[in-house]
Amino acid sequence: MADNGSGAAPSGRRKRADARRNEVTLLDAAAAAFVAAGVDVPVRDIAARAGVGVGTIYRHFPTRADLIVAVYRHQVEACAEAGPALLADGGTPHAALARWIDLFVDFLVTKHGLAEALQSDDAAFQSLHAYFIDRLVPVCGQLLDAAAAAGEIRPDIGAYELLRGVGNLCVGAGGNPRYDARRLVELLIAGLRLH
């Protein structure tokens, strides 16, 4: 079809960009609702947080499992994309690693609300752990390698073991207000330094 100069293509791209922004808004609202009230939070509450109708959520995510998977993947992607961006910001590699681990802790807090659903037998959740490992371990490895190459941390720390350790510290909170997982993670990251 010939371009008649009507501007249809830019409008189509704009709609796709708008649709993507709307989906991100829905995913962020769902993540916040999951943290506040668990994955069984009523869809109307998520819709209210996102400023949309319930039908809009069902149009994007026909089932609750679809929404949970999308929230999980969205947050994994945000965490994965943040690593290289933090390294490029010009601070020290150790500072980039510390900031990224802080984002990872935020992700784990949200994931904690999803943990029970993710352990169910629902086929939609089967590949999520592998997806998590495949996306985040290399990013953590890149940050560790940069900090080790800069002489800021020990060179013998594996990305998987660090992420697993951070995860274990975050799980330890278990609703205990006296347990400050974020503080313990900060101590862990500070302890990686060589000087």
trRosetta pair geometry for C-beta under 8 A, 3 or more apart (Angstrom, degrees):
i j d omega theta_ij theta_ji phi_ij phi_ji
3 9 7.3 -32 -121 -15 110 127
7 10 5.3 -47 -170 41 78 110
7 11 5.9 81 133 -25 85 102
8 11 5.6 -62 -151 40 33 113
8 12 6.2 35 153 -22 69 106
9 12 5.6 -53 -147 34 33 112
9 13 6.4 31 155 -16 66 103
10 13 5.6 -53 -147 38 36 111
10 14 6.1 40 152 -25 67 104
11 14 5.4 -52 -148 34 32 115
11 15 6.5 34 152 -21 64 101
12 15 5.7 -51 -150 32 32 110
12 16 6.6 31 152 -17 64 103
13 16 5.7 -54 -151 36 35 111
13 17 6.3 33 151 -17 67 106
14 17 5.7 -55 -148 39 32 111
14 18 6.1 33 151 -19 66 106
15 18 5.5 -53 -144 39 32 112
15 19 6.1 35 154 -22 66 105
16 19 5.6 -51 -145 36 31 113
16 20 6.4 32 153 -20 63 104
17 20 5.7 -52 -148 35 31 112
17 21 6.5 32 152 -18 64 104
18 21 5.7 -53 -148 36 33 111
18 22 6.3 35 152 -20 65 105
19 22 5.6 -53 -148 36 32 114
19 23 6.4 33 152 -21 64 104
20 23 5.6 -52 -148 35 32 112
20 24 6.5 34 152 -19 65 103
21 24 5.7 -53 -149 36 33 112
21 25 6.4 37 151 -21 65 104
22 25 5.6 -52 -150 35 32 114
22 26 6.4 34 151 -19 64 104
22 52 7.3 88 -163 -77 103 144
22 56 7.5 -99 171 179 125 126
22 60 7.8 -156 119 -71 101 141
23 26 5.5 -52 -150 35 34 113
23 27 6.3 32 152 -18 66 105
23 60 5.8 167 -112 -142 89 140
23 70 7.9 -100 -178 178 104 135
24 27 5.7 -54 -145 38 32 110
24 28 6.2 32 156 -18 66 106
24 74 7.2 159 -124 -150 66 132
25 28 5.9 -55 -145 38 28 109
25 29 6.2 27 155 -17 63 109
25 50 5.2 114 137 -151 94 94
25 51 7.4 -52 161 42 134 99
25 52 7.7 119 108 -25 121 121
26 29 5.8 -59 -147 39 28 110
26 30 6.1 28 155 -19 65 108
26 46 7.4 54 -162 157 74 108
26 50 5.0 28 -101 -125 54 155
26 52 6.8 -33 -87 26 97 145
26 56 7.3 -147 -88 127 130 104
26 57 6.1 162 -148 -107 126 77
26 60 6.0 110 81 66 170 162
26 61 7.6 -179 144 -5 138 120
27 30 5.7 -53 -143 37 30 111
27 31 6.3 34 155 -22 64 104
27 70 5.9 -116 -104 133 109 100
27 71 5.3 170 -156 -102 83 63
27 74 4.3 70 173 0 151 176
27 75 8.0 -162 160 -41 115 77
28 31 5.7 -51 -147 34 30 112
28 32 6.5 29 154 -16 63 105
28 50 7.8 130 69 -101 79 90
28 74 7.9 -117 -57 137 60 144
29 32 5.9 -55 -149 38 31 109
29 33 6.3 29 153 -17 65 109
29 46 5.5 116 126 -168 104 71
29 47 7.9 99 131 -85 147 12
29 49 3.8 153 -157 107 106 109
29 50 3.6 -114 0 -64 165 85
30 33 5.6 -56 -145 40 32 111
30 34 6.2 36 154 -24 66 105
30 46 4.9 25 -94 -143 70 128
30 49 7.9 168 -54 74 35 133
30 50 7.7 6 -36 -52 71 123
30 57 8.0 129 -72 -135 115 119
30 67 5.7 -145 -144 175 156 110
30 70 7.8 55 66 86 156 102
30 71 5.0 -119 103 -82 119 126
31 34 5.7 -52 -147 33 30 112
31 35 6.6 29 154 -18 63 103
31 71 5.0 163 -72 -158 83 115
31 74 7.5 -119 -51 83 128 122
31 75 6.3 126 -111 -63 141 123
31 110 5.1 -8 -168 -148 102 134
32 35 5.8 -54 -151 35 32 110
32 36 6.3 23 155 -13 65 111
32 49 6.1 -171 77 -175 121 151
33 36 5.7 -60 -143 43 31 107
33 37 5.9 -35 179 37 69 105
33 41 4.5 -158 159 95 107 164
33 45 5.6 136 -137 117 130 106
33 46 4.8 -101 7 -90 165 78
33 49 5.7 -149 -56 -1 108 155
34 37 7.3 -85 -125 60 16 64
34 38 6.5 -19 -158 171 56 13
34 39 5.2 20 -131 -84 101 61
34 41 6.5 -128 -83 6 44 126
34 68 7.8 117 -100 -115 143 80
34 71 6.6 113 -9 152 149 166
34 110 6.5 70 87 -163 117 79
34 113 4.1 132 147 125 91 139
34 114 6.2 13 174 -60 144 82
35 109 6.4 35 -125 136 119 93
35 110 5.5 -61 -68 -110 108 65
35 112 8.0 65 -119 64 74 93
35 113 5.0 -123 -89 -35 41 148
36 41 7.3 62 77 -90 89 144
37 40 7.7 -104 133 72 90 65
37 41 4.0 97 89 -91 119 108
37 45 6.9 -6 40 120 156 161
38 41 6.1 153 71 -41 59 82
38 113 5.8 -159 -117 -158 40 92
39 64 7.2 106 161 171 97 116
39 68 5.8 29 -148 -100 128 119
39 113 6.1 143 -45 150 80 86
39 114 5.8 93 -68 -109 127 57
39 116 7.1 -154 24 65 126 97
39 117 4.7 -50 77 -33 171 138
41 45 5.1 -95 166 70 104 135
41 46 6.3 115 108 -47 116 92
42 45 4.7 99 69 -3 84 100
42 46 7.6 -154 102 -1 50 82
43 46 5.5 -52 -154 36 43 112
43 47 6.1 46 148 -22 71 104
43 54 5.4 85 120 -141 111 98
43 57 5.5 -176 -171 90 109 153
43 58 7.4 41 -178 -54 154 89
43 64 7.7 -119 -71 -91 106 90
44 47 5.4 -50 -145 37 34 116
44 48 6.3 39 153 -23 65 102
44 54 5.5 -34 -91 -80 68 118
45 48 5.7 -50 -148 33 31 112
45 49 6.6 33 152 -18 62 103
46 49 5.7 -54 -153 35 33 112
46 50 6.3 19 154 -9 66 111
46 57 6.1 89 99 -105 119 151
46 67 7.7 25 175 -171 173 149
47 50 5.9 -65 -146 46 29 104
47 52 5.3 -101 -155 80 79 72
47 53 6.0 -12 -167 166 133 15
47 54 4.8 -81 -50 -78 160 55
47 56 6.9 126 -128 53 103 100
47 57 5.5 -102 -79 -24 94 126
48 51 7.5 34 -176 -72 30 35
50 56 7.8 -143 106 94 133 129
50 57 7.5 133 42 -74 150 102
52 56 4.0 -79 161 60 127 150
52 57 6.8 141 96 -42 121 79
53 56 5.0 111 62 -6 73 99
53 57 7.9 -136 103 0 49 82
54 57 5.8 -53 -163 31 43 111
54 58 6.6 33 147 -11 72 107
55 58 5.7 -59 -147 43 37 107
55 59 6.1 44 153 -28 69 104
56 59 5.6 -50 -147 30 31 116
56 60 6.7 20 156 -8 63 105
57 60 6.1 -65 -155 43 31 102
57 61 6.0 -40 171 47 70 99
57 67 7.1 13 -179 -94 103 132
58 61 6.8 -80 -119 73 26 58
58 62 6.0 53 -170 -118 71 43
60 70 7.8 85 144 -130 104 178
61 64 7.8 66 142 -106 115 19
61 66 4.2 177 -159 105 81 109
61 67 3.9 91 155 -70 156 79
61 70 5.9 -111 -95 9 124 144
62 66 5.7 70 48 11 66 156
63 66 4.6 108 56 -1 76 99
63 67 7.3 -141 99 -1 47 84
63 124 7.8 -161 87 -49 130 161
64 67 5.6 -55 -154 37 38 112
64 68 6.2 38 150 -21 70 104
65 68 5.7 -52 -144 36 33 111
65 69 6.2 32 157 -17 66 106
65 117 7.7 -174 -109 179 68 117
65 122 5.2 -148 -117 172 136 148
65 124 4.1 114 160 48 122 156
65 125 7.1 -104 -154 -40 102 90
66 69 6.0 -57 -148 38 27 110
66 70 6.2 27 155 -19 63 110
66 124 6.8 -102 -72 -147 48 151
67 70 5.7 -57 -146 38 29 111
67 71 6.3 31 156 -21 65 104
68 71 5.9 -52 -148 34 29 110
68 72 6.4 29 154 -18 63 108
68 114 5.9 143 -162 -136 102 110
68 117 5.2 -103 -151 128 159 149
68 118 7.5 -157 156 -66 125 74
68 124 7.6 102 69 114 104 127
68 125 7.4 -24 108 -84 123 104
69 72 5.8 -57 -150 37 30 112
69 73 6.2 24 156 -14 66 109
69 124 5.2 -105 -51 160 137 107
69 125 6.7 -140 -84 -87 96 60
69 128 6.6 -134 -129 -80 80 122
70 73 5.9 -56 -142 41 29 108
70 74 6.0 34 157 -24 65 109
71 74 5.7 -56 -146 36 27 114
71 75 6.4 19 159 -13 63 109
71 110 7.6 -135 156 161 112 122
71 114 7.1 -172 92 -80 120 138
72 75 6.2 -64 -152 39 26 104
72 76 6.3 26 153 -19 64 108
72 111 7.0 76 -122 -110 90 86
72 114 6.0 167 -78 162 106 170
72 118 7.2 113 -92 -88 151 121
72 128 5.6 1 129 -150 151 131
72 132 7.8 -63 170 -71 107 105
73 76 5.6 -53 -144 36 32 112
73 77 6.2 33 156 -19 66 107
73 128 7.6 -109 -63 -125 80 93
73 131 6.8 -41 -106 145 86 149
74 77 5.9 -58 -150 37 27 111
74 78 6.5 27 153 -19 63 106
75 78 5.6 -48 -143 34 36 113
75 79 6.3 35 156 -17 65 105
75 107 5.2 147 158 -131 114 94
75 110 5.8 -151 -120 87 165 146
75 111 7.4 -158 98 -59 147 87
76 79 5.8 -60 -152 39 30 110
76 80 6.1 29 153 -20 66 109
76 107 7.3 97 -84 -155 47 138
76 131 6.5 79 125 130 173 100
76 132 5.6 -120 -113 -107 132 65
76 135 5.2 85 161 79 111 150
76 136 6.5 -100 -154 -46 89 107
77 80 5.6 -54 -142 38 31 111
77 81 6.1 26 161 -16 66 109
77 135 7.1 -75 -85 -167 49 152
78 81 6.1 -58 -144 39 26 107
78 82 6.4 34 154 -30 61 107
78 103 7.8 -135 125 178 93 123
78 107 7.8 176 76 -88 102 112
79 82 5.8 -53 -151 25 29 117
79 83 7.6 42 154 -32 59 92
79 100 7.7 100 -169 -167 78 83
79 103 5.6 166 -122 131 81 111
79 104 5.9 91 -152 -92 129 64
79 107 5.0 -9 -67 -60 140 149
79 135 7.8 97 80 126 97 114
79 136 6.1 -2 112 -105 122 109
79 139 7.4 152 132 81 79 160
80 83 6.5 -44 -168 8 35 112
80 135 4.5 -71 -79 168 141 103
80 136 6.0 -110 -82 -84 87 61
80 139 5.1 -161 -139 -45 63 148
81 84 7.2 -60 -167 39 42 97
81 85 6.5 35 147 -14 70 119
82 85 5.5 -71 -150 46 37 113
82 86 5.8 37 158 -25 76 108
82 100 6.0 159 114 -118 107 84
82 103 5.3 -58 98 108 164 174
82 139 8.0 70 65 -179 68 144
83 86 6.0 -60 -150 33 24 107
83 87 6.6 20 156 -14 62 106
83 96 7.7 85 -160 159 55 107
83 100 5.2 54 -102 -125 71 142
83 139 3.7 170 -5 -173 163 108
83 140 7.2 -109 -110 -61 141 38
83 142 6.1 99 150 70 130 121
83 143 5.6 -107 -155 -48 105 113
84 87 5.6 -55 -148 37 36 112
84 88 6.2 31 156 -17 68 110
84 139 7.4 -94 -29 -134 76 94
84 142 7.0 -18 -77 121 76 153
85 88 5.8 -61 -148 40 30 109
85 89 6.8 50 150 -45 62 95
86 89 5.6 -34 -155 1 36 121
86 91 7.6 -43 176 45 75 114
86 96 4.0 140 135 -151 101 91
86 99 5.3 -173 -142 82 138 123
86 100 5.3 -150 38 -58 161 97
86 143 7.5 11 83 -106 120 119
87 93 6.5 19 -126 -116 88 76
87 96 4.8 92 -81 -179 52 165
87 142 7.1 -79 -44 135 154 108
87 143 6.6 -142 -67 -102 112 74
87 146 5.8 166 -130 -34 123 177
89 96 6.8 160 38 -96 108 104
91 95 4.1 -84 144 84 127 135
91 96 5.8 157 76 -51 104 81
91 99 7.9 85 65 -8 151 135
92 95 4.5 96 57 5 83 103
92 96 7.1 -147 95 -4 45 84
92 147 7.7 69 148 -115 88 82
92 150 6.7 163 -166 142 87 161
92 152 6.3 128 165 -89 120 154
93 96 5.4 -52 -147 37 36 113
93 97 6.3 41 152 -22 67 103
93 143 6.7 162 -175 -165 89 62
93 146 3.8 -162 -132 124 136 100
93 147 4.0 -161 119 -77 112 61
93 149 7.4 84 -7 55 171 87
93 150 4.8 164 23 6 126 142
93 152 6.0 176 69 27 98 143
94 97 5.5 -50 -148 35 33 114
94 98 6.3 34 153 -19 65 104
94 147 4.7 100 -73 -132 64 117
94 150 7.3 -125 -24 79 87 133
94 152 4.1 -130 -44 152 120 145
94 153 6.1 145 -99 -39 103 103
94 192 7.5 -180 -134 90 104 111
94 193 6.4 49 -140 -95 150 93
95 98 5.6 -51 -146 36 32 112
95 99 6.4 30 155 -16 65 105
96 99 5.9 -55 -147 39 30 108
96 100 6.2 29 154 -19 65 109
96 143 5.9 -145 112 -136 101 104
96 146 7.2 -13 65 91 134 140
96 147 7.7 -154 58 -64 93 100
97 100 5.7 -58 -146 38 28 110
97 101 6.2 29 156 -19 65 106
97 143 4.3 139 -96 160 83 118
97 144 6.7 93 -115 -74 134 50
97 146 7.7 -176 -52 69 104 102
97 147 5.2 -23 -24 -45 142 142
97 153 7.5 -27 43 -26 167 148
97 189 6.8 175 120 -151 100 113
97 192 7.8 -82 119 79 147 152
98 101 5.8 -52 -145 35 29 110
98 102 6.6 36 151 -23 61 103
98 186 7.6 52 -154 -129 107 68
98 189 4.9 121 -108 155 84 147
99 102 5.5 -51 -154 31 34 117
99 103 6.8 34 148 -16 64 101
100 103 5.5 -51 -154 35 38 112
100 104 6.4 42 146 -22 67 103
100 139 7.3 -154 -172 143 142 108
100 140 7.4 178 126 -101 132 66
100 143 5.6 -122 41 -90 155 163
101 104 5.1 -48 -147 35 38 118
101 105 6.5 45 150 -23 65 97
101 162 7.9 -85 -104 155 120 114
101 166 6.1 -142 -158 -110 104 151
101 185 6.3 -172 147 167 117 117
101 189 5.5 -175 55 -81 160 135
102 105 5.6 -46 -152 30 33 114
102 106 6.8 37 147 -18 61 100
102 182 7.6 49 -130 -147 80 101
102 185 7.7 146 -91 114 56 131
103 106 5.4 -48 -154 33 38 115
103 107 6.5 42 146 -21 65 101
104 107 5.4 -49 -152 33 36 116
104 108 6.4 37 149 -21 66 102
104 136 7.2 111 -117 -160 112 132
104 140 7.7 42 -76 -84 151 112
104 163 7.0 -111 -174 -126 149 88
104 166 6.2 41 112 126 127 153
105 108 5.6 -50 -148 34 34 112
105 109 6.6 41 151 -25 63 99
105 166 6.6 -108 -77 176 83 115
105 170 6.0 -179 -139 -88 78 126
105 181 7.0 168 -152 121 118 108
105 182 5.8 109 160 -105 156 80
105 185 5.6 -168 -81 47 135 174
106 109 5.7 -49 -154 27 33 114
106 110 6.9 27 151 -11 63 103
107 110 5.9 -61 -157 40 34 107
107 111 6.0 34 148 -21 70 109
108 111 5.2 -52 -139 40 36 114
108 112 6.3 52 154 -36 64 93
108 166 7.3 -162 -33 131 154 97
108 167 6.0 -168 -119 -116 138 69
108 170 4.5 38 126 133 144 169
109 112 5.7 -41 -157 15 30 117
109 113 7.8 29 146 -13 54 96
109 170 7.0 -118 -65 -164 64 125
110 113 6.0 -52 -170 29 42 110
110 114 7.0 25 141 -7 68 109
111 114 5.3 -66 -154 46 45 108
111 115 6.4 73 145 -60 73 81
111 118 7.7 -6 -169 -14 86 152
112 115 5.5 -18 -151 -19 36 119
112 170 7.3 -133 -61 145 123 110
112 171 7.6 171 -106 -103 109 63
114 117 5.4 -67 -166 49 63 110
114 118 5.3 62 140 -29 91 110
115 118 5.7 -61 -143 38 27 110
115 119 6.4 20 161 -16 64 109
116 119 6.0 -63 -151 36 29 107
116 120 7.3 48 147 -43 60 92
117 120 5.7 -36 -164 -3 40 118
117 122 7.5 -18 179 26 77 136
117 125 6.9 -177 137 -83 76 147
118 125 5.0 179 -141 -162 54 133
118 128 6.1 -99 -141 75 110 145
118 129 7.6 117 170 -55 121 90
119 125 7.8 -78 -22 132 14 150
120 125 6.3 97 59 28 82 150
122 125 5.1 73 80 5 94 105
123 126 5.5 -22 -160 -17 50 120
125 128 5.3 -45 -164 4 61 125
127 130 5.4 -60 -165 47 64 112
127 131 5.7 72 137 -30 84 105
128 131 5.3 -54 -146 36 35 117
128 132 6.2 42 154 -24 67 102
129 132 5.5 -49 -151 32 33 117
129 133 6.5 30 152 -15 65 104
130 133 5.7 -54 -147 39 33 110
130 134 5.9 33 155 -20 68 110
131 134 5.8 -56 -141 39 27 111
131 135 6.2 13 163 -9 64 113
132 135 6.4 -69 -146 42 20 100
132 136 5.9 -18 174 11 62 120
133 136 6.8 -71 -125 48 18 88
133 137 5.4 13 -173 -17 62 122
133 160 7.5 23 -145 -113 99 102
134 137 7.2 -25 -98 30 10 104
134 138 7.7 1 174 -5 42 110
135 138 7.4 -86 -178 36 19 99
135 139 7.1 5 151 -10 60 117
136 139 5.5 -59 -149 39 41 112
136 140 6.1 40 157 -18 74 106
136 163 6.4 116 126 -118 117 153
137 140 5.8 -56 -146 40 31 110
137 141 6.2 36 153 -23 65 108
137 159 4.8 119 -165 115 70 124
137 160 5.3 6 -128 -75 121 77
137 163 6.5 -103 -96 5 70 150
138 141 5.3 -54 -145 37 34 117
138 142 6.4 40 155 -25 66 100
138 159 7.3 108 -80 115 15 172
139 142 5.7 -48 -151 29 32 113
139 143 6.7 28 151 -14 63 104
140 143 5.7 -57 -152 38 34 110
140 144 6.2 34 151 -18 68 107
140 159 3.8 133 98 -152 106 105
140 160 8.0 145 79 -54 137 33
140 162 6.2 -171 171 76 133 122
140 163 5.6 -119 -49 -53 171 111
141 144 5.6 -54 -142 39 31 111
141 145 6.1 34 157 -21 66 106
141 158 7.8 -20 -100 -167 92 54
141 159 3.8 -70 -63 -42 75 143
142 145 5.8 -53 -145 35 27 112
142 146 6.5 27 155 -19 62 106
143 146 5.9 -54 -148 35 30 110
143 147 6.4 25 156 -14 64 108
144 147 5.9 -60 -148 40 30 107
144 148 6.1 27 156 -17 67 109
144 153 7.0 -87 -151 80 69 142
144 157 5.7 -134 -151 88 131 103
144 158 7.9 99 127 -160 173 13
144 159 5.7 -146 5 -77 140 81
144 162 6.9 175 -77 -2 133 156
145 148 5.8 -57 -143 40 28 109
145 149 6.1 29 157 -20 65 109
146 149 5.8 -54 -144 37 28 111
146 150 6.4 23 156 -15 62 109
147 150 5.8 -58 -147 40 30 109
147 152 4.6 -83 -171 68 81 115
147 153 4.5 32 131 12 116 116
147 192 7.5 36 131 129 145 127
148 151 7.6 42 177 -73 34 23
148 152 7.4 -96 -75 51 22 71
148 153 5.5 -65 -78 72 64 86
148 154 7.1 -30 -110 107 98 27
148 155 4.1 102 -159 -105 129 72
148 157 7.6 -169 -68 36 121 95
151 194 6.4 -77 167 39 66 150
152 193 6.2 -55 169 -129 72 76
152 194 6.4 -180 169 15 20 100
152 195 7.9 -72 -140 19 50 94
153 157 6.6 -47 145 15 122 136
153 192 4.2 -4 -138 146 118 100
153 193 5.9 -67 -95 -98 68 34
153 194 6.2 -178 -120 -29 15 86
154 157 5.7 100 84 -27 97 101
154 192 6.2 -118 22 -166 90 69
154 194 6.3 142 -60 -78 58 87
157 161 7.0 -132 -169 74 66 113
157 162 5.7 57 166 -58 110 116
157 192 6.2 -15 -46 -135 163 114
158 161 4.3 78 69 13 101 106
158 162 6.7 -169 89 -10 50 86
159 162 5.9 -59 -148 37 29 110
159 163 6.3 24 159 -14 66 108
160 163 6.0 -59 -147 40 29 106
160 164 6.1 29 155 -19 65 110
161 164 5.6 -54 -143 39 31 113
161 165 6.2 35 155 -22 64 106
162 165 5.7 -55 -148 35 30 112
162 166 6.4 29 154 -17 65 104
163 166 5.7 -52 -145 37 32 110
163 167 6.2 36 153 -21 64 107
164 167 5.6 -55 -149 37 30 115
164 168 6.4 32 153 -21 64 104
165 168 5.7 -53 -147 34 31 111
165 169 6.6 31 154 -18 63 103
165 188 6.4 171 132 -157 123 149
166 169 5.8 -55 -153 35 32 111
166 170 6.5 30 151 -18 65 107
166 185 5.5 57 -136 -125 88 112
166 188 6.9 -169 -87 87 74 155
167 170 5.7 -58 -149 37 32 110
167 171 6.4 31 155 -21 67 105
168 171 5.7 -50 -144 33 33 111
168 172 6.7 47 153 -35 61 101
169 172 5.7 -47 -159 16 33 122
169 181 5.2 135 140 -153 84 87
169 184 4.8 -160 -163 105 126 124
169 185 5.4 160 99 -68 148 81
169 188 6.8 -123 -43 -27 159 145
170 173 6.6 -31 -176 -4 42 109
170 181 4.7 90 -111 180 48 148
170 185 7.2 24 -60 -58 85 127
171 174 7.3 37 159 -54 56 82
172 179 6.1 -141 123 -179 90 141
172 181 6.3 150 61 -96 92 101
172 184 7.7 -17 62 52 138 164
173 176 5.9 -152 -177 44 54 81
173 179 4.6 178 -124 101 59 120
173 180 7.9 55 -106 -98 105 10
173 181 4.7 -67 -53 -36 113 118
174 179 7.1 42 40 45 77 156
176 179 4.1 63 86 3 112 112
180 183 3.8 35 117 15 119 118
180 184 6.6 148 95 -15 69 84
181 184 5.7 -59 -150 39 35 110
181 185 6.2 36 153 -20 69 105
182 185 5.7 -54 -148 36 32 112
182 186 6.5 38 151 -23 64 102
183 186 5.6 -50 -151 32 33 115
183 187 6.7 33 150 -18 63 102
184 187 5.6 -51 -151 35 35 113
184 188 6.5 41 148 -22 65 103
185 188 5.4 -49 -149 33 36 116
185 189 6.4 32 154 -15 67 104
186 189 5.9 -57 -147 39 30 107
186 190 6.2 31 154 -18 65 108
187 190 5.7 -54 -143 39 31 111
187 191 6.1 36 154 -25 63 109
188 191 5.7 -59 -152 34 27 115
188 192 7.3 38 149 -32 59 95
189 192 5.9 -40 -161 11 38 115
190 193 6.2 -35 -177 0 47 115
